[in-house]
Amino acid sequence: MKTVKIVILMILLVVAGCSSGSDDTGPQVGGPSDDIDPGGSDDDNPDNDDDDVPVVGPFVYDATEDLKNVASFPIGNIVSASKLASTSTANTTFKQILNTEYNSITAENDMKMANMFTGPDTYDFSDGDAIVAYAKENGHRVHGHALIWHQSIPNWLNNFTGTDEEFEAQVEGYVKATVAHFAEAEDDDGNPIVASWDVVNEYFDGSSVRSSLFTQRIGNDFHEKAFQWAREADPDVKLFYNDYNIAGQVDKRNAIISMVNNFITNSIPIDGIGMQMHLNHDWPSSDLPTSIQAISDTGLLVHISELDVKVNYGDDITELTEERAAAQEFQYQRAGYYYSTIVPPAQQFGLTLWGFRDQDSWLYDGGSDWPLLYDNDFNTKISHRGLVAGLNEENPE
């Protein structure tokens, strides 16, 4: 994409080499928490307003290829209703990049239970509706995220004093009402705009079933019921299971594959697996292609659903270095390459990034990590160049 603003970057000294670790013992990271619109305060920089001067420095480049035009499958990113409605300078730029580089969108928080399930048998779909309307107007696919997640439960449901049977009835009603509501949205050709849902997010804690409000009140089979409820509400929408560390944590991946095989054996509906892909600059290494192959071998759709690449998980640097930026570029290239070349085209559901500017990331941590494709002025980082190379099937190894 074209440069939006100037960034005059000083050349930074290269620091000591990247830390290393095996795939099985590497840093373990969970998915994003349920903060609403993290980084939502827009830090516009009025001093950098000349769009015609090239970006300089070792961390950014002038991109000549847009992601969605490189890939043969959908390329997505996250949105919120508030950002889509905003006319601030930053959010206007955000929407320009969204429409230029991406053709699929995921609601970061607006289509989760805590935001939509406002009371017993009561739902507020307005934020999701706004996202769907924007998608229809701009030709984006919507991936619904996420119907059930242990970190996104409304307070009233956490404190629900009814029986376990009544609790289950509330959850069943919510899943069915939500899926049925968003199934009504169609584009001008009659195709569904909400093409898919993460039905259950992060059922596993390592290789074990995670203890949660849902296991405690419904049982360990709540995930099976959720997929069945979703299918009853919409016979056509694609249903996904979504989790982190599928790449890099072999025992967890094996547990997920065993769950999927059990679903298939028992005719429990499931269409795909979401590999969140919250990676580090040096982890996982050899297990990255191995994991993509293993998930592909299930025969289900494969979605890289929340891609970002952390460069400072050990808190050993205080500013981005050329060495770490290069390692990040390499890891993004690996993710794009192995997904593009290992997953059969019929199973390629798409690749979704988890954020735009570094400062908007759930990993930003006050400015101590730089995990995304655009810097804080929306300039395109060399991590973007790595992903483009991977999507172009340029072997990084």
C-alpha positions in Angstrom: 0.0 0.0 0.0 1.0 3.6 -0.5 2.7 5.5 2.4 0.3 7.4 4.5 2.6 9.6 6.6 6.3 10.3 7.1 8.3 8.6 9.8 11.8 9.8 10.2 13.5 6.8 11.9 17.0 6.9 13.4 19.0 3.8 12.6 19.1 1.7 15.7 22.0 -0.3 17.0 21.7 -4.1 16.5 21.5 -5.8 19.8 22.4 -9.4 20.9 21.0 -12.3 18.9 17.4 -13.6 19.2 16.6 -15.9 22.0 15.8 -19.5 21.0 13.8 -22.4 22.2 12.3 -25.6 21.1 8.8 -25.7 19.7 7.4 -27.7 22.6 8.9 -25.5 25.3 8.7 -22.2 23.6 6.7 -19.2 25.0 3.1 -20.0 25.4 0.6 -17.2 24.8 -3.1 -17.1 25.1 -5.6 -15.3 23.0 -6.6 -11.7 23.3 -8.6 -10.6 26.4 -12.0 -9.2 26.1 -11.0 -5.5 26.3 -13.3 -3.4 24.2 -11.5 -1.7 21.4 -8.0 -1.7 22.9 -5.9 1.2 21.6 -9.2 2.9 20.6 -8.0 6.4 21.4 -6.7 7.7 18.1 -3.2 9.2 18.3 -3.3 11.3 15.1 0.0 13.0 14.4 -0.7 16.3 12.7 3.0 17.1 12.2 3.3 14.2 9.8 0.9 15.4 7.1 3.0 15.3 3.8 2.0 12.1 2.0 4.5 12.6 -0.9 7.8 12.1 0.9 9.0 8.5 1.0 9.3 6.7 4.3 12.9 6.1 5.3 14.4 3.7 7.9 15.1 0.1 8.3 11.6 -0.9 9.6 9.3 0.3 6.9 9.0 0.1 3.1 6.8 1.3 0.3 4.6 -1.6 -0.5 3.7 -2.2 -4.1 1.3 -5.2 -3.6 -1.9 -5.3 -1.5 -2.4 -8.4 0.5 -5.8 -9.4 -0.9 -4.5 -9.1 -4.4 -1.6 -11.4 -3.7 -3.5 -14.2 -2.0 -5.8 -16.7 -3.7 -8.0 -16.8 -0.5 -9.6 -14.2 1.7 -7.3 -11.9 3.8 -8.9 -10.5 6.9 -8.4 -8.1 9.8 -10.3 -7.1 12.9 -12.8 -4.2 13.2 -15.2 -2.6 15.7 -18.4 -0.8 15.1 -17.0 2.3 16.8 -14.0 2.5 14.5 -16.0 1.9 11.4 -18.4 4.8 12.4 -15.6 7.2 13.4 -14.5 10.0 11.1 -11.2 10.8 12.9 -8.1 11.0 10.8 -6.7 7.8 12.2 -9.9 5.8 11.6 -10.4 7.2 8.2 -6.9 6.0 7.3 -7.7 2.6 9.0 -10.8 2.2 6.8 -8.8 3.1 3.6 -6.3 0.4 4.4 -9.0 -2.0 5.4 -10.8 -1.6 2.0 -7.6 -1.6 0.0 -5.8 -4.6 1.5 -8.5 -6.8 3.0 -11.7 -8.6 1.9 -12.7 -10.3 5.1 -13.4 -8.8 8.6 -13.7 -10.2 12.1 -15.3 -8.3 15.0 -12.6 -8.0 17.6 -15.2 -7.9 20.5 -18.5 -6.7 19.2 -19.9 -10.1 18.2 -18.9 -11.9 21.5 -21.3 -13.0 24.1 -20.5 -10.3 26.7 -21.5 -7.6 24.2 -24.6 -9.2 22.7 -26.2 -11.3 25.4 -27.5 -8.4 27.6 -30.0 -10.3 29.8 -32.2 -13.4 30.0 -33.6 -14.0 26.5 -32.4 -10.5 25.6 -29.9 -9.6 22.9 -28.3 -6.5 21.5 -27.0 -7.1 18.0 -26.6 -3.5 17.0 -22.8 -3.4 16.9 -22.7 -6.6 14.9 -25.4 -5.2 12.6 -23.3 -2.1 12.0 -20.3 -4.3 11.1 -22.4 -6.4 8.7 -23.8 -3.3 7.0 -20.3 -1.9 6.5 -19.2 -5.3 5.1 -22.1 -5.3 2.7 -21.4 -1.8 1.5 -17.7 -2.5 0.9 -17.7 -6.1 -0.3 -16.2 -7.8 2.8 -16.9 -11.3 4.1 -17.7 -11.4 7.9 -16.3 -14.1 10.1 -18.3 -14.3 13.4 -16.2 -14.4 16.5 -17.0 -15.9 19.0 -20.2 -17.5 20.2 -18.8 -19.1 23.4 -15.6 -18.1 25.1 -14.8 -18.4 28.8 -13.4 -14.8 28.9 -16.5 -13.2 27.4 -19.4 -13.9 29.7 -21.9 -11.1 30.7 -22.0 -10.4 34.4 -25.7 -11.4 34.7 -24.9 -14.9 33.3 -21.9 -15.3 35.6 -24.2 -14.6 38.5 -27.2 -16.6 37.2 -29.1 -18.1 40.1 -31.3 -20.5 38.2 -30.9 -24.2 37.8 -28.2 -25.7 35.6 -31.0 -26.7 33.2 -32.2 -23.1 33.0 -28.6 -21.9 32.5 -28.2 -24.3 29.6 -31.5 -23.2 28.1 -30.3 -19.6 28.2 -27.1 -20.4 26.4 -28.9 -22.5 23.8 -31.3 -19.7 23.2 -28.5 -17.2 22.8 -26.5 -19.4 20.3 -29.6 -20.1 18.2 -30.9 -16.5 18.3 -27.5 -15.1 17.4 -26.7 -17.4 14.5 -30.2 -17.1 13.1 -30.2 -13.3 13.3 -26.9 -12.9 11.4 -28.0 -15.5 8.9 -30.5 -13.1 7.6 -27.9 -10.7 6.2 -27.2 -11.2 2.5 -25.4 -9.4 -0.3 -27.0 -8.3 -3.5 -26.5 -11.7 -5.0 -28.2 -13.5 -2.1 -25.0 -14.8 -0.5 -24.6 -14.7 3.3 -22.4 -11.9 4.6 -21.6 -13.7 7.8 -20.1 -16.8 6.3 -18.8 -18.4 9.4 -18.6 -18.5 13.2 -16.1 -19.5 15.8 -18.6 -21.5 17.8 -16.3 -22.3 20.7 -13.1 -20.6 21.5 -10.3 -22.1 23.6 -12.1 -25.2 25.0 -8.7 -26.7 25.9 -6.2 -25.6 28.5 -3.1 -27.3 27.2 -4.3 -30.8 26.4 -6.9 -30.9 29.1 -10.5 -29.6 29.0 -10.5 -26.1 30.5 -12.6 -25.7 33.6 -15.1 -22.9 32.9 -18.5 -21.7 33.8 -19.8 -23.7 30.9 -18.2 -27.0 31.9 -19.4 -26.4 35.5 -23.0 -25.7 34.6 -23.6 -27.6 31.4 -20.8 -30.2 31.4 -17.7 -31.1 29.5 -19.9 -31.7 26.4 -21.1 -28.1 26.2 -18.9 -27.6 23.1 -20.7 -30.5 21.3 -24.1 -29.0 22.1 -23.0 -25.5 21.0 -22.1 -26.8 17.5 -25.4 -28.7 17.3 -27.4 -25.6 18.3 -25.5 -23.4 15.8 -26.2 -25.9 13.0 -29.9 -26.0 13.9 -30.1 -22.2 13.6 -28.3 -22.1 10.2 -27.8 -25.2 8.0 -25.3 -23.4 5.8 -23.0 -21.2 7.9 -19.5 -22.6 8.4 -18.8 -23.7 12.0 -15.2 -23.4 13.4 -13.4 -24.4 16.5 -10.8 -21.8 17.4 -7.7 -22.0 19.7 -4.2 -20.8 20.3 -0.8 -22.6 20.4 -2.1 -25.2 17.9 1.3 -24.5 16.3 4.0 -25.1 18.9 2.2 -27.1 21.5 1.9 -30.7 20.2 -0.1 -32.2 23.0 -2.8 -29.5 22.7 -2.9 -29.9 18.9 -3.3 -33.7 19.3 -6.2 -33.1 21.8 -7.9 -30.8 19.3 -7.5 -33.3 16.4 -8.9 -36.1 18.7 -11.9 -33.8 19.5 -12.5 -33.2 15.8 -12.3 -36.9 14.9 -14.8 -37.6 17.7 -17.1 -34.9 16.2 -16.9 -36.5 12.8 -17.5 -40.0 14.1 -20.5 -38.9 16.1 -22.0 -36.6 13.3 -21.5 -33.5 15.4 -21.3 -30.6 12.8 -18.0 -28.9 12.3 -16.6 -27.3 9.2 -13.2 -25.9 10.2 -10.4 -25.2 12.6 -9.1 -21.8 13.5 -5.4 -21.7 14.2 -5.0 -18.4 16.1 -1.3 -18.1 15.3 -0.1 -15.7 18.0 3.5 -16.3 17.2 6.9 -15.1 18.4 9.7 -14.0 16.2 11.6 -17.2 16.8 8.8 -19.6 17.9 7.6 -22.0 16.7 10.2 -23.1 14.3 9.9 -26.6 12.7 6.5 -27.1 14.3 4.9 -24.3 12.2 4.7 -26.3 9.0 4.1 -29.6 10.9 1.1 -28.1 12.7 -0.4 -26.7 9.5 0.0 -30.0 7.8 -1.6 -31.9 10.8 -4.6 -29.6 10.9 -5.0 -29.7 7.1 -4.9 -33.5 7.3 -8.3 -33.4 9.2 -9.9 -32.5 5.9 -11.6 -29.5 7.4 -11.3 -25.9 6.4 -8.2 -24.2 7.9 -8.3 -20.6 9.1 -5.3 -18.7 10.3 -7.6 -16.6 12.5 -5.6 -14.2 14.7 -2.1 -13.8 13.2 0.4 -11.6 14.9 4.2 -12.0 15.7 5.6 -10.8 19.0 9.2 -9.6 19.0 9.8 -8.9 22.7 8.2 -11.8 24.6 11.3 -11.9 26.8 11.3 -8.2 27.5 15.0 -8.0 26.6 14.8 -5.0 24.3 13.4 -1.5 24.9 13.0 -0.5 21.3 12.5 -2.4 18.0 15.9 -3.4 16.5 16.8 -4.2 12.9 17.6 -7.8 14.0 14.2 -8.3 15.6 12.3 -6.6 12.7 14.1 -8.9 10.3 13.2 -12.0 12.4 9.6 -10.8 12.5 9.5 -10.4 8.7 10.9 -13.9 8.3 8.3 -15.4 10.6 5.4 -13.6 8.8 6.8 -15.0 5.5 6.9 -18.5 7.0 3.3 -18.2 8.1 2.1 -17.0 4.7 4.2 -19.5 2.8 3.3 -22.7 4.7 -0.4 -21.9 4.8 -0.4 -21.1 1.0 1.6 -24.2 0.0 0.5 -26.9 2.5 -3.3 -26.3 2.8 -5.1 -27.5 -0.3 -7.0 -24.7 -2.0 -10.4 -26.2 -1.2 -9.5 -26.0 2.5 -8.1 -22.5 2.5 -10.7 -20.5 4.4 -8.4 -17.5 4.7 -5.8 -15.7 6.8 -6.8 -13.0 9.3 -4.4 -10.5 11.0 -5.2 -9.5 14.6 -4.9 -5.7 14.3 -3.5 -2.8 12.2 -1.1 -0.5 14.0 1.3 -1.8 16.6 -0.3 0.5 19.2 -3.7 -1.1 18.5 -2.5 -4.6 19.3 -3.5 -6.5 22.5 0.3 -7.2 22.7 1.5 -3.6 22.6 1.9 -3.4 26.3 2.5 0.3 26.6 4.9 0.4 23.6 7.1 -2.6 24.5 6.2 -4.8 21.5 5.6 -4.2 17.8 3.7 -7.3 16.6 1.8 -6.1 13.5 2.1 -5.0 9.9 1.8 -1.2 10.3 3.6 1.2 12.6 1.8 3.8 14.7 1.5 6.1 11.7 0.1 3.4 9.5 3.3 3.1 7.5 3.8 -0.4 6.1 6.5 -2.3 8.0 8.8 -4.9 6.6 6.7 -7.5 8.4 4.1 -6.8 5.6 6.8 -7.4 3.0 7.5 -10.8 4.6 3.8 -11.8 4.5 3.5 -10.7 0.9 6.5 -12.9 0.0 5.0 -15.8 1.8 1.6 -15.4 0.1 3.5 -15.2 -3.2 4.9 -18.7 -2.2 8.5 -17.5 -1.9 10.2 -20.1 0.2 11.7 -18.4 3.3 13.9 -21.3 4.4 
